[in-house]
Amino acid sequence: MTDTTRIALLGATGRMGLSLIREIHDHPRAALCGAIAAPAHAGRDVSEMAGLKASGVLAGSDLRSVLNDCDVLIDFSTPQTAIDAALMMHDVRCGALVSGTTGFTGTEERAFDAAASAVCVVRSGNFSLGVNVLTALVEQAAKSLPPEFDIDILDIHHKFKADAPSGTALMLGEAAAKGRGQPAPTARDLRRNQPRKDNEIGFAAMRIGGVIGDHDVSFGSEMETLTLSHRALDRAVFARGALVAALWAAEQKAGHYNMRDVLGFAK
């Protein structure tokens, strides 16, 4: 492994992709070497699209070629595109996949398990340091508070966010469920003004304007309420965390990891 990690992007011209291009440009140990994007952007210099000087890295669609030229692929795309990449990881040069794409079915999730037998796979519904600390706090609160405390997660994003609840909300729900020792909730558990079920972890989703990502996890009994919150103020926080994960993943063995592994948090 050289001192410079060669990184390719899947979903390079989306909001996260362009933010990642800027983060990679500013990092002394990272180099952008490939970019997969929608056909409408084919042939364009992605660094120029990100507001930087031209780098010669052009948006393209040949994923296999990109995977044979990079150390790590960072994915912020669509479920089907991400799965295609995961299934391709077995016979290419690239040794690591970092994915922030969400909205998969249970069957689709198994594609990442298969990829993890051959390469390092790091996945997270949110790559910010603050959110991952919040996840640990939610798990501890759910474990510490008695079962009569209801748990609700409020998930607010920009109006273009496709999935609800978001991957971050589901990650927080999984942490709460783990603390309670009960099955993890799924995207189907979004509650819309329905009566609460016993032991239910409730979700509410709002999609407003340009909100980057706000999340509240509330624990409430008939006598008190505790709310743990996180507000994202700059989209770059997610790109910076994904880059940290990519640099970490480039040096790891095959396996399935999350951001808490990257940050060295105690299990």
C-alpha positions in Angstrom: 0.0 0.0 0.0 1.4 3.4 -1.0 1.1 6.6 1.0 -1.7 7.8 -1.3 -5.0 6.0 -1.4 -6.6 5.9 -4.8 -10.4 6.5 -4.5 -13.2 6.2 -7.0 -16.7 7.5 -6.6 -20.0 5.9 -7.4 -22.6 8.7 -7.7 -19.8 11.2 -8.3 -22.0 14.1 -9.5 -24.7 13.9 -6.8 -24.7 16.2 -3.7 -22.5 13.9 -1.7 -20.3 13.0 -4.6 -19.3 16.6 -5.4 -18.7 17.2 -1.7 -16.4 14.1 -1.6 -14.5 15.4 -4.6 -13.7 18.6 -2.7 -12.7 16.6 0.5 -10.4 14.3 -1.5 -8.8 17.2 -3.3 -7.9 18.8 0.1 -6.5 15.6 1.7 -2.8 14.9 1.4 -3.2 11.1 1.4 -6.1 10.7 -1.0 -6.3 10.9 -4.8 -9.4 10.8 -7.0 -8.9 8.3 -9.8 -12.4 7.5 -11.1 -15.9 8.7 -11.2 -19.1 6.9 -12.1 -22.1 9.2 -12.8 -25.4 9.4 -14.6 -25.2 9.4 -18.5 -26.2 13.1 -18.6 -22.8 14.0 -17.1 -20.7 11.6 -19.2 -17.4 13.1 -20.3 -17.4 16.0 -18.0 -14.5 16.7 -15.6 -15.9 16.0 -12.2 -13.5 18.3 -10.4 -14.7 21.2 -12.4 -18.2 20.3 -11.6 -17.2 20.5 -7.9 -15.9 24.0 -8.4 -12.2 23.0 -8.6 -9.5 23.1 -11.2 -9.8 20.3 -13.9 -8.2 17.0 -12.7 -8.7 15.0 -15.9 -11.0 12.6 -14.1 -14.1 12.4 -16.3 -17.6 11.1 -15.4 -18.2 7.8 -17.0 -20.2 4.5 -16.7 -17.5 1.8 -17.0 -17.7 0.6 -13.4 -15.5 -2.5 -13.9 -12.7 -0.4 -15.4 -12.8 2.0 -12.4 -12.8 -0.9 -9.9 -9.6 -2.2 -11.5 -7.9 1.1 -11.0 -8.7 2.1 -7.4 -8.0 1.1 -3.8 -11.4 2.1 -2.5 -14.8 2.7 -4.0 -17.0 5.2 -2.2 -20.7 4.8 -3.0 -23.5 7.3 -2.6 -25.8 6.3 -5.4 -29.0 4.2 -5.7 -29.7 0.7 -4.3 -29.5 -1.1 -7.6 -26.3 0.7 -8.6 -24.7 0.0 -5.2 -25.7 -3.7 -5.5 -24.2 -4.0 -9.0 -20.9 -2.6 -7.5 -21.0 -5.0 -4.5 -21.5 -8.0 -6.7 -18.6 -7.0 -8.9 -16.1 -6.7 -6.0 -15.1 -10.4 -6.1 -12.9 -10.2 -9.2 -11.4 -6.7 -9.4 -8.4 -4.9 -8.1 -10.3 -2.7 -5.7 -10.1 -4.0 -2.1 -12.7 -1.9 -0.2 -16.2 -0.6 -0.6 -17.5 2.3 1.5 -21.3 2.8 1.0 -23.7 5.4 2.3 -26.5 4.3 0.0 -29.7 3.3 1.9 -33.2 2.0 1.2 -32.3 -1.7 0.5 -34.6 -4.7 1.0 -33.5 -7.7 3.1 -32.6 -9.7 0.0 -30.6 -6.8 -1.4 -28.6 -6.5 1.9 -27.2 -10.0 1.2 -25.2 -8.6 -1.7 -23.1 -6.7 0.7 -22.6 -9.7 2.9 -21.3 -11.6 -0.1 -18.9 -8.8 -1.1 -17.6 -8.7 2.5 -16.2 -12.2 2.1 -13.8 -10.9 -0.5 -13.2 -7.2 0.4 -13.5 -4.7 3.3 -17.1 -3.3 3.2 -17.9 -0.3 5.4 -21.5 0.8 5.5 -23.3 3.4 7.5 -26.6 5.3 7.3 -24.6 8.3 8.4 -20.9 9.0 8.4 -20.8 12.0 10.7 -18.9 11.6 14.0 -21.7 13.3 16.0 -24.3 10.9 14.7 -22.3 7.9 15.5 -21.8 9.2 19.1 -25.5 9.8 19.2 -26.1 6.2 18.1 -24.0 4.9 21.0 -25.9 7.2 23.5 -29.3 6.0 22.1 -28.3 2.4 22.7 -27.2 3.1 26.2 -30.3 5.2 27.0 -32.6 2.4 25.7 -30.7 -0.1 27.8 -30.8 2.0 31.0 -34.4 3.3 30.9 -37.3 1.0 31.9 -39.7 -0.4 29.2 -42.5 2.0 30.0 -40.4 4.7 28.3 -41.7 5.0 24.7 -39.1 5.6 22.0 -39.8 7.9 19.0 -37.4 9.0 16.2 -38.0 12.2 14.3 -36.2 12.3 11.0 -36.0 15.6 9.0 -34.3 16.0 5.6 -34.4 18.1 2.5 -37.4 17.7 0.2 -35.4 15.7 -2.4 -34.7 12.9 0.1 -36.2 9.7 -1.5 -36.3 7.2 1.4 -38.3 7.6 4.6 -37.3 6.8 7.3 -33.8 7.7 6.3 -30.8 5.4 6.8 -29.8 7.5 9.8 -33.2 7.1 11.4 -33.1 3.4 10.9 -29.6 3.2 12.3 -30.8 5.1 15.4 -33.8 2.7 15.6 -31.5 -0.3 15.4 -29.4 1.1 18.3 -32.5 1.6 20.4 -33.7 -1.9 19.6 -30.3 -3.3 20.5 -30.4 -1.5 23.8 -33.9 -2.9 24.5 -33.0 -6.4 23.4 -35.7 -6.5 20.7 -35.8 -7.0 16.9 -34.6 -4.0 14.9 -37.4 -1.9 13.2 -37.6 -1.6 9.5 -38.5 1.1 7.0 -42.1 -0.4 7.0 -42.5 0.7 10.6 -43.0 4.4 9.7 -46.0 5.4 11.8 -48.5 7.9 10.3 -50.9 9.0 13.1 -51.6 5.4 14.2 -52.0 4.2 17.8 -48.8 3.1 19.4 -48.2 -0.6 19.7 -46.5 -2.2 22.8 -42.7 -1.9 22.6 -42.9 -0.1 19.3 -40.1 2.2 18.2 -41.9 4.9 16.4 -40.7 6.9 13.4 -41.9 10.2 12.0 -40.3 11.7 8.8 -40.5 15.2 7.5 -39.0 16.4 4.2 -38.6 20.2 4.2 -36.7 22.6 2.0 -33.0 22.3 2.1 -32.6 20.7 5.6 -29.3 18.7 5.5 -30.3 16.3 8.3 -31.9 16.7 11.8 -32.6 13.8 14.1 -34.3 13.6 17.5 -34.6 10.4 19.6 -37.1 10.9 22.4 -37.7 8.6 25.3 -40.9 9.4 27.1 -42.8 8.1 30.1 -45.9 9.6 31.7 -43.7 11.6 34.0 -40.7 12.8 32.0 -39.1 13.0 28.5 -35.5 12.7 27.4 -34.5 13.8 23.9 -31.1 13.2 22.3 -30.5 15.3 19.2 -28.2 15.9 16.3 -28.2 18.7 13.7 -26.0 18.6 10.6 -24.9 22.2 9.7 -22.8 21.4 6.6 -23.1 18.5 4.1 -19.3 18.3 4.2 -19.5 16.5 7.6 -20.8 13.4 5.9 -18.2 13.5 3.1 -15.4 14.0 5.5 -16.5 11.0 7.6 -16.8 8.9 4.4 -13.3 9.8 3.5 -12.0 8.9 6.9 -13.8 5.5 6.5 -12.2 5.0 3.0 -8.7 5.7 4.3 -9.3 3.2 7.2 -10.9 0.6 4.9 -7.9 0.6 2.5 -5.8 -1.0 5.2 -8.3 -3.6 6.6 -9.0 -7.2 5.9 -12.2 -8.5 4.2 -15.2 -8.2 6.4 -18.4 -6.2 7.1 -17.8 -3.0 9.2 -19.6 0.1 10.3 -18.6 3.6 11.3 -18.2 2.6 15.0 -15.5 0.2 13.9 -13.8 2.9 11.9 -13.8 5.3 14.9 -12.7 2.6 17.3 -15.8 2.8 19.6 -16.2 0.1 22.1 -18.8 -2.5 21.1 
